[in-house]
Amino acid sequence: MRFSSTAVRLFLTVAVSAALLSSARGQAANQAEAARETSRVRGPSPFQTGVGPGEQAVVAGELPQRQEYGELKVLYNARPLPTFSLQAFSGAFYTSNAALLPPSREIGDWYFQQGVALNWSKGIFQSTLFPHASFYQSWFEYARPGVTGIGNFSAMDVDVGVTYALRKLANIAVSVDYVYERLADLGLDNEIFHENHLVLGLNKVFFVSRTQSAFVQAFGDISLQTAPLVSERNEYGAGIGYAIDWIPEVTTTFSYRYARYDYTAGPRQDNNHSFAVSLVWRVRPWIFLQLGGNYILNNSNFRIFNYHVFTGGPSAAVNIQW
């Protein structure tokens, strides 16, 4: 009997996945997946549209400001923008599914995050082109490390890119970024995961009123090289969001993000849905307090990779710009 190449790949993927999940190597692979998703939620994004602990971890210097209403989320400017920003942040979060296991095997836990971020951006060509670079380093410590699939880790992102505002096309922002991402133990020595990837983004902001705005965005995240290879994937998706400034110092942001995860090592494909809400209080122009939560629903063509998780908690950040 002859089998098609697709059938063979499907059989091998299922067999290897089952073997991995039942071995120490599988626990390491699962930790890489869980740490990667946690880092994505709480880490920086190459193109910013809102204020939150993850989004705010690297507040993009290319986004102009209007102090009486906080940070605006559109690429035009009426005065010089800061070139550098340095931020220190920390937070405590509860997650209902720390290891991103199927619903029947969920393990809840608390984790604590702290880190620093340095961002550079400079507007040129009448503030329509914004080359930028950033460095982000964060540490995640769980209340119960050592449980299956749960382990403390550190996350690092190095980002170099450029954003261009298409003024003739409704001020749509186009971004191209090269990102190096690395996950390791708390001591930064033993690597869990790393990836070189190219991120392409489109972003458009709509102002509903002086204190309310909405955004839409589309993105493609192309992996250039990933280790371990079983975690290599390309991502494609879109997002929407809405921000309300209740008073100049307090903002609520609602957002939804859809991403298609296309794994290159096999026929695995995931549909990832993220819902998030945050309440940010700008105590001072350089001090932020936030209470936020997000719910992620992941549907895969392999049931063993289906999961849902809620994460939420308070955080604080100090951001200095010059």
N, C-alpha and C positions, 0 to 999 in steps of 0.2 A: 504494500500500500504506500502511495506517495503522498507527502504532505506539502502544503504550500509553505513558502517562507514566512508568511504572516502567522500561520498556525504554529510553526516551530518557535518563532519569537515569543508568541503568547505563552506557550507551554514553558519555555525557559524562564520567562519573567515570573510566572506564578511559582515555579519550582524554586528559583533563587530567592524570591521574596519570602516564601514560607521557611526556607532554610535560614535566611538571615534573621527573621523574627524570632527564631527559636535558638539563636546562638549569641555568644558574647559579641561577635562581629555585628550581628543584627542590632543588639542594644546600642552599639556605638553609632551605627547608621541611623537608628531611630533618634538618638540624641542629636545628631547633626541636623536632621530634619526639624525636630522640635526647636532646637536652638536657633536655626535659621528663620523659622516663622516668628519666634518671639523677638528676635533681633529686628526683623522687618517691621513688626508692629510698633516697637518702641524706638526704632532707629531713625536716621535721617532719610529724607527723600531728595533726589536731585532737583525736583521742581516743586516748590512750596506753594500752597494755596491757603493754609490756615495756621492756627496757632494751637499747639498741643505739645505734650512732653516728647513724643516721638517726632512730630513735625517740627517742634520748636527746638529740638536738640541741635539742629544746625539751622538757625533762622537765616534764610537766604539773603545775602546782602543786596541782591539785585532787586528785591521787592521794596518799593518806596514806602514812605511813612507819612502819616498825617497825625500828629501827636494827639489832637483832641479826640480822635476816633480810633487810636491804636494803629496797627499795621494794616495797610491796604494790600490787596492781593491782586495787583495789576501792574504791568510794566510801563508806567510812565512816571515822570518826576518833575517837581517844580523847584527843587533845591538839591544841593549836593548830598549824595548818599554816603553813609559810612563805608569805608573800604574794608575794614576788618571787624570781626565780631569774635569774642571769646566767651564761651559759656560753660558753666559748671552746673550739673543737674543731679537730682536724686529723687527716688520715689519708692513706694511700697505698693505691691500689686498682688491681688488674689487671682489665681487662674483655676478654672474648674477642670481643666484637662492638661496638666503640665507636660505630659509626654505625647500629647496628640494621638491618643489611642482610640480605637473604636468605642462607641457609646457604652457598651457593656463592661469596658475595662478602664474607664476614666479614673484618674487620680488627681484630686485637687491639692493645691499647695500655694503658699505665699512665696514671692520672690522679691528681692530688694535690688534696685538698680542705682548705680551711680556712675558718673562719667564726665568727660570734658569734650568740647568741640571747638575747633578753630575754623573760621570761614574767611575767605578773601573773595571780593568781587569788585570789579571796576567797570563802570559804564563808559562806553565810547560811542562815537558816531551819533552824537546828540542823544545819548542814553537809549539807543535802540539795540545795541549789542553789548552783552554782559559776559565776558569771560569770567570764570569763577573756579575756585579750588577750595577743598575742605578736608579736614582731618577730624575723625570721630573715634573715640575710644570709650567703651563702656564695659562695666562689670555687672554680672547677674549672679546673685547668690540666693539659693533656695533654702527654705526653712527645713526641708527634709531631703537633702541631697543623698544620692545612693540608691533611692527607690528606682525600680526598673524604668529606664528611659529618661530619668531625671538626673541632671548633673549641673553643677556650677560651671559657668563659662564666661569668657570675655568676647567682645565683638569689636572689630575695627573696620572702618570704612575710609578709603582714600578716594576722593572724587575730583576729577578734573573735567571741566566741560565749558559749554558756552550756551547762552540763551539769547534768542533774537526775537524782538517784538515786531511783528508784521503790521505796521501802522496802516498800511493801505488795505489790509484784510481784517478789519474790526479789532485790531490790536491783539491778535492771537499770538501767544508766545510759543516759540519752537525751541526745544532743548535737545542737546546732544551731550551725553556724559559718558566718560570712561570711569568705571568704578572697580576698585579692588576691594574685596570683602574677605575678611579672615575671622574665623571663630577658633578659639583656643581655650585652654584652661585658665584659671584666674591668674596664674603666674606668667601667662603669655608664651609658655615654652612648648607644651604639647598641643599640636594643632588638631582640631576636630574637622575643620572644613575650610576651604578657600575657593574663591571664584574671581575670575576676571570677566567682566561683562560690559556690554555697551547698552546704554539706556537712551531710547528716543522718546520724546514726549511732546504733546500738544496741550496747551492750556488756555482757556478763555474764561474771563470773569465778567459777570453781569451785575450791575449795580441796581438793586431794586429801589433803594432809597439811600439817604445819607448814612443810615445805620445798619442796612441790610444788604447782603450781596450773596450771589450764587456763583458756583463755578462748575465747569465740566472739563474733563481731561481725558486724553487717550495716551497709551504708552505701549512700547515694545521693549522688552528686556531680553537681549540676546547674549547667551553664554558664549564666551570665547574659550574658556578653559576652566574646568571644575575638578576638584578632588574632595571626596571620593567621586568617581565617575558615576556611580549609581544615583547620585543626587543632582546630576547635571540636567538642567531644564531651560527652556525658553518660555518667557511669559508674555502674554498679550492681554490687554484689557482696557477698561475705561472706568472713570469715577465721576461722581457728582457730589455736590455739597452745598450747604447753606449756612451762612454765618449771621448772627444777630448781635449787635452791640447794644445791650440793655442800657448801659451807661458808658461813658468813655473808657472806664477801667474794667468793665466786665463784658466778656464775649462768650456766647454759646455757639458751637459749631456742630452740625450734623453732617455725616458723610456716608457714602456707600461706594464700595470698590468691587468690581468684578475682574477676576484674572483667570486666564486659561493657562494651566501649567502643562507644558508639553515636554515630557521627559525623553531625552535623546537616547538613552540606553535601552529602551524598550517601548512597547505600545502603551505604557501607562499615560493617561491624561486625566488631569483634575480640573474641576470647575470650583474656584475658590471665591466665596462671597464674604465681604467684610462690612460690617455696620459699626459705626463709631459715633460717639457723642462726647463732647468735652465742655467744661465750664472753666474759663480762664479769668483769673483776677490779676490785673496788673497793679500790684501794690505800689510799685514805683516804676518809672520807665525802664528800669533795669532788673526788677524783681518780679517773677511770675509765680503764682500759685495755681494749681489746676486739680480738678477732680474729673476723671474721665473713665470711660468704659468702652469696650468693643466686643462684638460677637462675630465669630468666624464660623462659617459653615463650609466644609470641604467635601465635595462629592467626586469620587474617583470611579473610573471604569473597573477598578479592583476594590471590592468591598472592604478589604483589610485596611485600606488607606482612607476610608470615610471617617470623618471626625467632626465634632463641633466643640467650640470652646468659648467661654466668656472670661474676659479679663478686665479688671477695673481696680482703681485705687487713686490715692493722692500723690502729687509730685510737686517739686519746687525747682526753680531755675534762677540763676543769676547770670545776666547777659550784659556784657560790656562791649560797646561799639565805639570805634574811632576811625 
